[in-house]
Every structure is written in structure tokens, then in C-alpha cells.
Amino acid sequence: MIRQFRDDEKAVSVSVGFVLTLSITVITMVVVISSFYTMMDRAEQTVMRDEFEIHGNDMALQISNIDTAVQISRNAGGEVGSFFFILPLPDEIAGQQYSVELSNQTNEIIFESHGKYATRVKVPYKVHETEVESVKLYSGSNEFILHYDPASNMIRID
């Protein structure tokens, strides 16, 4: 009788099959859930980069407009006074705070959120007649204003 139980492997195959099926199901669920969270994180970063590019291009256009206005006025023999553009930057993008850096050395506007390289966007700008003050700003502040100061021939963000 004992020998019959020892050689009988019918119950073992059912148990092993159940354990294998359960293990495969759990592993599959873990992979699917982690893939979902990774995909959602990437979608958020994609939205941030797209928004950063839009706002960066808008800032570069405004800087170029100021520089062009100064160049045209000077070429015509006129004097340029102080003027400004209001920058409509949101407090948050994709529910996250961000920073904006204007770099005079590289002539780039750099947007970044939480120090993540994956969300970093660099938008170049070009000026001929003026200089742009290097500064790093953080979202959530008041309204940003691009301001041209004729005394220093610099474009600043106030």
C-alpha cells in the first residue's frame, strides 16, 4: 500500500500544475501593472516636453521680436525706450512645478521639471543687437515679463 502511494504521481501533477499556473499569472500581472505605470510616467514626461517646447518657442519669439525692434529703430536713427512683453507661463505643467533658465552663454532657454533629464527641453534663441540676462526662474511665481532696458541694452525677465 505504501509503495502504491510512493509511485502514484497523479496528485503531484495537479499540484505542480496549479502552482505553475498561479506563478505565471502573478508574474504576468506584475509585468502588466509595472508596464502601465511606466507608460503613464512616459506620457506625463511627453506632455511636459511638448508644453515646454511650446512655451520656449514663444519666449524665443518674444526675445527675437524685442531684438528686431531695437535693431530696426537704431538702423532708422531712432532711440529705443523701455518696453516689455507679458509671458503667459502656467503655474504647473502636467501637475508639476518646473524651472526656466535663460543662458546667455549658450543662447538657450532651458525648461526642466524636478531635475529630471527626461523632461529637459532646450530651445535656442538668437539676438544681434541686445544681450539677454542669464537667470533661472521657478514656476508658481507671479506673472513673468520680458523687459528691455535701454540703459544696459539687456533683455531681462522681471
Biotite code that builds the C-alpha atoms (Angstrom):
import biotite.structure as struc

atoms = struc.array([
    struc.Atom([0.000, 0.000, 0.000], chain_id="A", res_id=1, res_name="MET", atom_name="CA", element="C"),
    struc.Atom([2.800, 2.436, 0.884], chain_id="A", res_id=2, res_name="ILE", atom_name="CA", element="C"),
    struc.Atom([4.571, 1.524, -2.298], chain_id="A", res_id=3, res_name="ARG", atom_name="CA", element="C"),
    struc.Atom([1.448, 2.464, -4.284], chain_id="A", res_id=4, res_name="GLN", atom_name="CA", element="C"),
    struc.Atom([1.390, 5.965, -2.758], chain_id="A", res_id=5, res_name="PHE", atom_name="CA", element="C"),
    struc.Atom([5.066, 6.475, -3.387], chain_id="A", res_id=6, res_name="ARG", atom_name="CA", element="C"),
    struc.Atom([4.836, 5.568, -7.057], chain_id="A", res_id=7, res_name="ASP", atom_name="CA", element="C"),
    struc.Atom([1.497, 7.361, -7.656], chain_id="A", res_id=8, res_name="ASP", atom_name="CA", element="C"),
    struc.Atom([2.216, 10.761, -9.249], chain_id="A", res_id=9, res_name="GLU", atom_name="CA", element="C"),
    struc.Atom([-1.330, 11.766, -10.244], chain_id="A", res_id=10, res_name="LYS", atom_name="CA", element="C"),
    struc.Atom([-1.804, 14.201, -7.340], chain_id="A", res_id=11, res_name="ALA", atom_name="CA", element="C"),
    struc.Atom([1.651, 15.690, -7.789], chain_id="A", res_id=12, res_name="VAL", atom_name="CA", element="C"),
    struc.Atom([0.981, 16.730, -11.377], chain_id="A", res_id=13, res_name="SER", atom_name="CA", element="C"),
    struc.Atom([-2.232, 18.544, -10.367], chain_id="A", res_id=14, res_name="VAL", atom_name="CA", element="C"),
    struc.Atom([-0.443, 20.384, -7.540], chain_id="A", res_id=15, res_name="SER", atom_name="CA", element="C"),
    struc.Atom([2.541, 21.293, -9.698], chain_id="A", res_id=16, res_name="VAL", atom_name="CA", element="C"),
    struc.Atom([0.233, 22.480, -12.470], chain_id="A", res_id=17, res_name="GLY", atom_name="CA", element="C"),
    struc.Atom([-1.716, 24.678, -10.049], chain_id="A", res_id=18, res_name="PHE", atom_name="CA", element="C"),
    struc.Atom([1.464, 26.224, -8.598], chain_id="A", res_id=19, res_name="VAL", atom_name="CA", element="C"),
    struc.Atom([2.894, 26.874, -12.073], chain_id="A", res_id=20, res_name="LEU", atom_name="CA", element="C"),
    struc.Atom([-0.358, 28.417, -13.306], chain_id="A", res_id=21, res_name="THR", atom_name="CA", element="C"),
    struc.Atom([-0.590, 30.643, -10.232], chain_id="A", res_id=22, res_name="LEU", atom_name="CA", element="C"),
    struc.Atom([3.068, 31.710, -10.576], chain_id="A", res_id=23, res_name="SER", atom_name="CA", element="C"),
    struc.Atom([2.691, 32.546, -14.261], chain_id="A", res_id=24, res_name="ILE", atom_name="CA", element="C"),
    struc.Atom([-0.478, 34.537, -13.536], chain_id="A", res_id=25, res_name="THR", atom_name="CA", element="C"),
    struc.Atom([1.168, 36.553, -10.756], chain_id="A", res_id=26, res_name="VAL", atom_name="CA", element="C"),
    struc.Atom([4.270, 37.279, -12.843], chain_id="A", res_id=27, res_name="ILE", atom_name="CA", element="C"),
    struc.Atom([2.115, 38.361, -15.799], chain_id="A", res_id=28, res_name="THR", atom_name="CA", element="C"),
    struc.Atom([0.050, 40.684, -13.591], chain_id="A", res_id=29, res_name="MET", atom_name="CA", element="C"),
    struc.Atom([3.185, 42.272, -12.114], chain_id="A", res_id=30, res_name="VAL", atom_name="CA", element="C"),
    struc.Atom([4.656, 42.865, -15.581], chain_id="A", res_id=31, res_name="VAL", atom_name="CA", element="C"),
    struc.Atom([1.417, 44.366, -16.913], chain_id="A", res_id=32, res_name="VAL", atom_name="CA", element="C"),
    struc.Atom([0.957, 46.676, -13.915], chain_id="A", res_id=33, res_name="ILE", atom_name="CA", element="C"),
    struc.Atom([4.568, 47.886, -13.954], chain_id="A", res_id=34, res_name="SER", atom_name="CA", element="C"),
    struc.Atom([4.344, 48.473, -17.727], chain_id="A", res_id=35, res_name="SER", atom_name="CA", element="C"),
    struc.Atom([1.192, 50.514, -17.184], chain_id="A", res_id=36, res_name="PHE", atom_name="CA", element="C"),
    struc.Atom([2.884, 52.749, -14.598], chain_id="A", res_id=37, res_name="TYR", atom_name="CA", element="C"),
    struc.Atom([5.950, 53.169, -16.817], chain_id="A", res_id=38, res_name="THR", atom_name="CA", element="C"),
    struc.Atom([3.734, 54.100, -19.754], chain_id="A", res_id=39, res_name="MET", atom_name="CA", element="C"),
    struc.Atom([1.835, 56.663, -17.656], chain_id="A", res_id=40, res_name="MET", atom_name="CA", element="C"),
    struc.Atom([5.096, 58.214, -16.440], chain_id="A", res_id=41, res_name="ASP", atom_name="CA", element="C"),
    struc.Atom([6.382, 58.477, -20.004], chain_id="A", res_id=42, res_name="ARG", atom_name="CA", element="C"),
    struc.Atom([3.108, 60.025, -21.158], chain_id="A", res_id=43, res_name="ALA", atom_name="CA", element="C"),
    struc.Atom([3.437, 62.694, -18.455], chain_id="A", res_id=44, res_name="GLU", atom_name="CA", element="C"),
    struc.Atom([7.015, 63.419, -19.491], chain_id="A", res_id=45, res_name="GLN", atom_name="CA", element="C"),
    struc.Atom([5.976, 63.632, -23.152], chain_id="A", res_id=46, res_name="THR", atom_name="CA", element="C"),
    struc.Atom([3.251, 66.142, -22.307], chain_id="A", res_id=47, res_name="VAL", atom_name="CA", element="C"),
    struc.Atom([5.733, 68.184, -20.266], chain_id="A", res_id=48, res_name="MET", atom_name="CA", element="C"),
    struc.Atom([8.315, 68.245, -23.061], chain_id="A", res_id=49, res_name="ARG", atom_name="CA", element="C"),
    struc.Atom([5.672, 69.290, -25.608], chain_id="A", res_id=50, res_name="ASP", atom_name="CA", element="C"),
    struc.Atom([4.419, 72.096, -23.361], chain_id="A", res_id=51, res_name="GLU", atom_name="CA", element="C"),
    struc.Atom([7.974, 73.191, -22.603], chain_id="A", res_id=52, res_name="PHE", atom_name="CA", element="C"),
    struc.Atom([8.730, 73.397, -26.325], chain_id="A", res_id=53, res_name="GLU", atom_name="CA", element="C"),
    struc.Atom([5.610, 75.496, -26.935], chain_id="A", res_id=54, res_name="ILE", atom_name="CA", element="C"),
    struc.Atom([6.415, 77.966, -24.149], chain_id="A", res_id=55, res_name="HIS", atom_name="CA", element="C"),
    struc.Atom([10.127, 78.003, -25.020], chain_id="A", res_id=56, res_name="GLY", atom_name="CA", element="C"),
    struc.Atom([9.405, 78.811, -28.657], chain_id="A", res_id=57, res_name="ASN", atom_name="CA", element="C"),
    struc.Atom([7.038, 81.579, -27.546], chain_id="A", res_id=58, res_name="ASP", atom_name="CA", element="C"),
    struc.Atom([9.760, 83.065, -25.303], chain_id="A", res_id=59, res_name="MET", atom_name="CA", element="C"),
    struc.Atom([12.361, 82.810, -28.089], chain_id="A", res_id=60, res_name="ALA", atom_name="CA", element="C"),
    struc.Atom([9.958, 84.567, -30.466], chain_id="A", res_id=61, res_name="LEU", atom_name="CA", element="C"),
    struc.Atom([9.362, 87.394, -27.977], chain_id="A", res_id=62, res_name="GLN", atom_name="CA", element="C"),
    struc.Atom([13.123, 87.809, -27.408], chain_id="A", res_id=63, res_name="ILE", atom_name="CA", element="C"),
    struc.Atom([13.630, 87.912, -31.176], chain_id="A", res_id=64, res_name="SER", atom_name="CA", element="C"),
    struc.Atom([10.826, 90.483, -31.525], chain_id="A", res_id=65, res_name="ASN", atom_name="CA", element="C"),
    struc.Atom([12.473, 92.755, -28.954], chain_id="A", res_id=66, res_name="ILE", atom_name="CA", element="C"),
    struc.Atom([15.868, 92.398, -30.619], chain_id="A", res_id=67, res_name="ASP", atom_name="CA", element="C"),
    struc.Atom([14.381, 93.092, -34.067], chain_id="A", res_id=68, res_name="THR", atom_name="CA", element="C"),
    struc.Atom([12.524, 96.183, -32.826], chain_id="A", res_id=69, res_name="ALA", atom_name="CA", element="C"),
    struc.Atom([15.738, 97.547, -31.289], chain_id="A", res_id=70, res_name="VAL", atom_name="CA", element="C"),
    struc.Atom([17.701, 96.829, -34.473], chain_id="A", res_id=71, res_name="GLN", atom_name="CA", element="C"),
    struc.Atom([15.114, 98.483, -36.737], chain_id="A", res_id=72, res_name="ILE", atom_name="CA", element="C"),
    struc.Atom([14.871, 101.561, -34.513], chain_id="A", res_id=73, res_name="SER", atom_name="CA", element="C"),
    struc.Atom([18.627, 102.007, -34.348], chain_id="A", res_id=74, res_name="ARG", atom_name="CA", element="C"),
    struc.Atom([19.090, 101.489, -38.096], chain_id="A", res_id=75, res_name="ASN", atom_name="CA", element="C"),
    struc.Atom([16.475, 104.184, -38.726], chain_id="A", res_id=76, res_name="ALA", atom_name="CA", element="C"),
    struc.Atom([18.366, 106.571, -36.430], chain_id="A", res_id=77, res_name="GLY", atom_name="CA", element="C"),
    struc.Atom([15.816, 106.444, -33.650], chain_id="A", res_id=78, res_name="GLY", atom_name="CA", element="C"),
    struc.Atom([16.130, 105.893, -29.946], chain_id="A", res_id=79, res_name="GLU", atom_name="CA", element="C"),
    struc.Atom([14.685, 102.882, -28.210], chain_id="A", res_id=80, res_name="VAL", atom_name="CA", element="C"),
    struc.Atom([12.795, 103.294, -24.973], chain_id="A", res_id=81, res_name="GLY", atom_name="CA", element="C"),
    struc.Atom([11.922, 100.701, -22.418], chain_id="A", res_id=82, res_name="SER", atom_name="CA", element="C"),
    struc.Atom([9.249, 98.202, -23.413], chain_id="A", res_id=83, res_name="PHE", atom_name="CA", element="C"),
    struc.Atom([8.049, 94.780, -22.349], chain_id="A", res_id=84, res_name="PHE", atom_name="CA", element="C"),
    struc.Atom([6.107, 91.662, -23.259], chain_id="A", res_id=85, res_name="PHE", atom_name="CA", element="C"),
    struc.Atom([3.997, 89.683, -20.812], chain_id="A", res_id=86, res_name="ILE", atom_name="CA", element="C"),
    struc.Atom([4.858, 85.968, -20.749], chain_id="A", res_id=87, res_name="LEU", atom_name="CA", element="C"),
    struc.Atom([1.813, 83.833, -20.004], chain_id="A", res_id=88, res_name="PRO", atom_name="CA", element="C"),
    struc.Atom([3.525, 80.876, -18.288], chain_id="A", res_id=89, res_name="LEU", atom_name="CA", element="C"),
    struc.Atom([1.317, 78.485, -16.306], chain_id="A", res_id=90, res_name="PRO", atom_name="CA", element="C"),
    struc.Atom([1.939, 77.713, -12.626], chain_id="A", res_id=91, res_name="ASP", atom_name="CA", element="C"),
    struc.Atom([2.147, 73.965, -13.349], chain_id="A", res_id=92, res_name="GLU", atom_name="CA", element="C"),
    struc.Atom([2.536, 71.760, -16.387], chain_id="A", res_id=93, res_name="ILE", atom_name="CA", element="C"),
    struc.Atom([1.159, 68.211, -16.168], chain_id="A", res_id=94, res_name="ALA", atom_name="CA", element="C"),
    struc.Atom([0.539, 68.885, -12.486], chain_id="A", res_id=95, res_name="GLY", atom_name="CA", element="C"),
    struc.Atom([4.233, 69.559, -11.766], chain_id="A", res_id=96, res_name="GLN", atom_name="CA", element="C"),
    struc.Atom([6.294, 72.646, -10.921], chain_id="A", res_id=97, res_name="GLN", atom_name="CA", element="C"),
    struc.Atom([9.147, 73.494, -13.297], chain_id="A", res_id=98, res_name="TYR", atom_name="CA", element="C"),
    struc.Atom([12.071, 75.848, -13.804], chain_id="A", res_id=99, res_name="SER", atom_name="CA", element="C"),
    struc.Atom([13.036, 78.112, -16.701], chain_id="A", res_id=100, res_name="VAL", atom_name="CA", element="C"),
    struc.Atom([16.639, 79.097, -17.252], chain_id="A", res_id=101, res_name="GLU", atom_name="CA", element="C"),
    struc.Atom([17.866, 81.682, -19.750], chain_id="A", res_id=102, res_name="LEU", atom_name="CA", element="C"),
    struc.Atom([21.500, 81.066, -20.568], chain_id="A", res_id=103, res_name="SER", atom_name="CA", element="C"),
    struc.Atom([23.421, 83.958, -22.107], chain_id="A", res_id=104, res_name="ASN", atom_name="CA", element="C"),
    struc.Atom([26.451, 81.739, -22.776], chain_id="A", res_id=105, res_name="GLN", atom_name="CA", element="C"),
    struc.Atom([24.688, 79.094, -24.858], chain_id="A", res_id=106, res_name="THR", atom_name="CA", element="C"),
    struc.Atom([21.777, 81.290, -26.073], chain_id="A", res_id=107, res_name="ASN", atom_name="CA", element="C"),
    struc.Atom([19.247, 78.737, -24.889], chain_id="A", res_id=108, res_name="GLU", atom_name="CA", element="C"),
    struc.Atom([16.063, 78.705, -22.884], chain_id="A", res_id=109, res_name="ILE", atom_name="CA", element="C"),
    struc.Atom([16.093, 75.583, -20.706], chain_id="A", res_id=110, res_name="ILE", atom_name="CA", element="C"),
    struc.Atom([12.900, 74.162, -19.234], chain_id="A", res_id=111, res_name="PHE", atom_name="CA", element="C"),
    struc.Atom([13.113, 71.368, -16.660], chain_id="A", res_id=112, res_name="GLU", atom_name="CA", element="C"),
    struc.Atom([10.873, 69.726, -14.094], chain_id="A", res_id=113, res_name="SER", atom_name="CA", element="C"),
    struc.Atom([12.174, 68.264, -10.811], chain_id="A", res_id=114, res_name="HIS", atom_name="CA", element="C"),
    struc.Atom([15.714, 67.957, -12.143], chain_id="A", res_id=115, res_name="GLY", atom_name="CA", element="C"),
    struc.Atom([14.683, 65.093, -14.444], chain_id="A", res_id=116, res_name="LYS", atom_name="CA", element="C"),
    struc.Atom([16.783, 64.932, -17.572], chain_id="A", res_id=117, res_name="TYR", atom_name="CA", element="C"),
    struc.Atom([13.886, 63.216, -19.374], chain_id="A", res_id=118, res_name="ALA", atom_name="CA", element="C"),
    struc.Atom([11.800, 66.398, -19.083], chain_id="A", res_id=119, res_name="THR", atom_name="CA", element="C"),
    struc.Atom([14.597, 68.816, -20.037], chain_id="A", res_id=120, res_name="ARG", atom_name="CA", element="C"),
    struc.Atom([13.981, 70.902, -23.146], chain_id="A", res_id=121, res_name="VAL", atom_name="CA", element="C"),
    struc.Atom([16.460, 73.381, -24.652], chain_id="A", res_id=122, res_name="LYS", atom_name="CA", element="C"),
    struc.Atom([15.125, 75.998, -27.050], chain_id="A", res_id=123, res_name="VAL", atom_name="CA", element="C"),
    struc.Atom([17.702, 78.203, -28.813], chain_id="A", res_id=124, res_name="PRO", atom_name="CA", element="C"),
    struc.Atom([17.242, 81.928, -29.334], chain_id="A", res_id=125, res_name="TYR", atom_name="CA", element="C"),
    struc.Atom([19.254, 84.391, -31.388], chain_id="A", res_id=126, res_name="LYS", atom_name="CA", element="C"),
    struc.Atom([19.917, 88.077, -30.736], chain_id="A", res_id=127, res_name="VAL", atom_name="CA", element="C"),
    struc.Atom([22.030, 90.550, -32.718], chain_id="A", res_id=128, res_name="HIS", atom_name="CA", element="C"),
    struc.Atom([21.632, 93.967, -31.116], chain_id="A", res_id=129, res_name="GLU", atom_name="CA", element="C"),
    struc.Atom([20.885, 93.126, -27.490], chain_id="A", res_id=130, res_name="THR", atom_name="CA", element="C"),
    struc.Atom([22.035, 90.813, -24.710], chain_id="A", res_id=131, res_name="GLU", atom_name="CA", element="C"),
    struc.Atom([19.845, 88.541, -22.623], chain_id="A", res_id=132, res_name="VAL", atom_name="CA", element="C"),
    struc.Atom([20.383, 88.399, -18.885], chain_id="A", res_id=133, res_name="GLU", atom_name="CA", element="C"),
    struc.Atom([21.119, 84.883, -17.590], chain_id="A", res_id=134, res_name="SER", atom_name="CA", element="C"),
    struc.Atom([18.592, 83.918, -14.943], chain_id="A", res_id=135, res_name="VAL", atom_name="CA", element="C"),
    struc.Atom([16.816, 80.872, -13.513], chain_id="A", res_id=136, res_name="LYS", atom_name="CA", element="C"),
    struc.Atom([13.143, 81.198, -12.631], chain_id="A", res_id=137, res_name="LEU", atom_name="CA", element="C"),
    struc.Atom([10.707, 78.838, -10.956], chain_id="A", res_id=138, res_name="TYR", atom_name="CA", element="C"),
    struc.Atom([7.051, 78.400, -11.790], chain_id="A", res_id=139, res_name="SER", atom_name="CA", element="C"),
    struc.Atom([4.360, 79.322, -9.344], chain_id="A", res_id=140, res_name="GLY", atom_name="CA", element="C"),
    struc.Atom([5.613, 82.905, -9.136], chain_id="A", res_id=141, res_name="SER", atom_name="CA", element="C"),
    struc.Atom([3.733, 85.912, -10.357], chain_id="A", res_id=142, res_name="ASN", atom_name="CA", element="C"),
    struc.Atom([3.393, 86.892, -13.988], chain_id="A", res_id=143, res_name="GLU", atom_name="CA", element="C"),
    struc.Atom([6.670, 86.940, -15.924], chain_id="A", res_id=144, res_name="PHE", atom_name="CA", element="C"),
    struc.Atom([7.548, 89.960, -18.045], chain_id="A", res_id=145, res_name="ILE", atom_name="CA", element="C"),
    struc.Atom([10.272, 90.230, -20.712], chain_id="A", res_id=146, res_name="LEU", atom_name="CA", element="C"),
    struc.Atom([11.634, 93.732, -20.235], chain_id="A", res_id=147, res_name="HIS", atom_name="CA", element="C"),
    struc.Atom([14.110, 95.630, -22.438], chain_id="A", res_id=148, res_name="TYR", atom_name="CA", element="C"),
    struc.Atom([16.345, 98.064, -20.542], chain_id="A", res_id=149, res_name="ASP", atom_name="CA", element="C"),
    struc.Atom([17.884, 100.617, -22.945], chain_id="A", res_id=150, res_name="PRO", atom_name="CA", element="C"),
    struc.Atom([20.481, 101.786, -20.401], chain_id="A", res_id=151, res_name="ALA", atom_name="CA", element="C"),
    struc.Atom([22.165, 98.371, -20.269], chain_id="A", res_id=152, res_name="SER", atom_name="CA", element="C"),
    struc.Atom([20.933, 97.134, -23.685], chain_id="A", res_id=153, res_name="ASN", atom_name="CA", element="C"),
    struc.Atom([19.722, 93.958, -21.958], chain_id="A", res_id=154, res_name="MET", atom_name="CA", element="C"),
    struc.Atom([16.556, 91.914, -22.071], chain_id="A", res_id=155, res_name="ILE", atom_name="CA", element="C"),
    struc.Atom([15.548, 90.813, -18.583], chain_id="A", res_id=156, res_name="ARG", atom_name="CA", element="C"),
    struc.Atom([12.755, 88.771, -17.098], chain_id="A", res_id=157, res_name="ILE", atom_name="CA", element="C"),
    struc.Atom([11.005, 90.535, -14.229], chain_id="A", res_id=158, res_name="ASP", atom_name="CA", element="C"),
])
